[in-house]
């Protein structure tokens, strides 16, 4: 599992795009789904995410595109996220996690 920190500005709704590779080749995402969860706790014991985003999956290019709604990302501070990938047999793997920092922006 890769640890990658993400820095964003409060209210930015630009999609988060992740391209998955394995041994430097595109990872086929045929039959897969993915969810990104954001939490205020690094190691929560309950499913109490601040928000979740379900990816649009491009199987051929190995790309996950996570959309963000403005009401979800109206945040400032340090949060934690992970990405769970689920295959066609309903087997789930956490493939990425890290800190997601929302900085205050100037333009409202």
C-alpha positions in Angstrom: 0.0 0.0 0.0 1.3 3.4 -0.9 1.3 6.3 1.5 0.6 9.6 -0.4 -0.3 12.9 1.3 -2.7 15.2 -0.6 -2.9 19.0 -0.2 -6.0 20.8 -1.4 -7.7 24.1 -0.7 -11.0 24.5 1.1 -13.9 24.3 -1.4 -11.9 23.1 -4.4 -14.0 20.6 -6.3 -11.5 19.6 -9.0 -11.5 15.8 -9.4 -8.7 13.8 -7.8 -7.3 11.4 -10.4 -5.2 8.4 -9.6 -3.6 6.2 -12.3 -2.7 2.7 -11.1 0.2 0.8 -12.4 1.8 -2.5 -11.6 5.4 -3.2 -12.6 5.3 0.0 -14.6 2.3 -1.2 -16.7 -1.3 -0.1 -16.6 -3.3 -2.0 -13.9 -6.5 -3.3 -15.5 -9.4 -2.2 -13.4 -12.0 -4.3 -15.3 -14.7 -5.3 -12.8 -13.3 -3.0 -10.0 -14.9 -0.2 -8.0 -13.2 2.2 -5.6 -14.1 4.5 -2.7 -12.1 7.2 -1.1 -13.0 7.9 2.6 -11.9 11.0 4.5 -11.9 11.1 8.3 -10.8 13.5 11.0 -9.2 10.6 12.8 -6.1 8.7 11.5 -7.2 5.4 12.9 -11.0 5.4 13.4 -12.7 2.5 15.0 -16.1 3.2 13.4 -17.2 4.2 9.8 -17.7 7.9 10.6 -16.1 9.5 7.6 -16.4 13.2 7.0 -17.2 12.3 3.4 -16.7 9.6 0.9 -16.3 9.8 -2.9 -17.0 6.9 -5.3 -14.6 6.8 -8.3 -15.4 6.7 -11.9 -13.3 3.8 -13.1 -11.6 3.7 -16.5 -10.5 0.1 -16.7 -8.5 0.4 -19.8 -6.2 3.2 -18.6 -6.1 2.1 -14.9 -7.5 5.5 -13.9 -9.7 6.3 -10.9 -11.4 9.7 -10.9 -12.9 10.8 -7.6 -15.4 13.7 -7.8 -15.8 16.2 -4.9 -19.0 18.1 -4.0 -18.6 21.6 -2.7 -20.4 20.7 0.5 -18.0 17.8 1.2 -14.8 19.9 0.8 -15.8 23.0 2.7 -13.1 22.0 5.2 -10.0 23.5 6.7 -7.4 21.4 8.6 -5.7 18.1 8.7 -7.7 15.0 7.8 -6.9 11.4 6.8 -8.0 9.3 3.8 -7.7 5.9 2.3 -8.7 4.4 -1.0 -10.4 1.0 -1.0 -10.4 -1.0 -4.3 -13.0 -3.8 -4.6 -12.8 -6.5 -7.3 -15.5 -8.3 -9.1 -15.5 -11.0 -6.4 -16.2 -8.4 -3.7 -12.6 -8.7 -2.3 -11.5 -5.3 -0.9 -7.9 -4.0 -0.6 -6.8 -0.6 0.8 -4.4 0.6 -1.9 -3.5 4.1 -0.7 -3.7 6.2 2.5 -2.3 9.3 3.9 -3.0 12.8 5.2 -5.4 15.1 3.3 -4.8 18.7 4.2 -7.4 21.4 3.4 -5.8 24.8 3.5 -7.8 28.0 3.8 -8.2 29.8 0.5 -8.5 33.5 0.0 -11.1 33.8 -2.7 -14.5 32.7 -1.4 
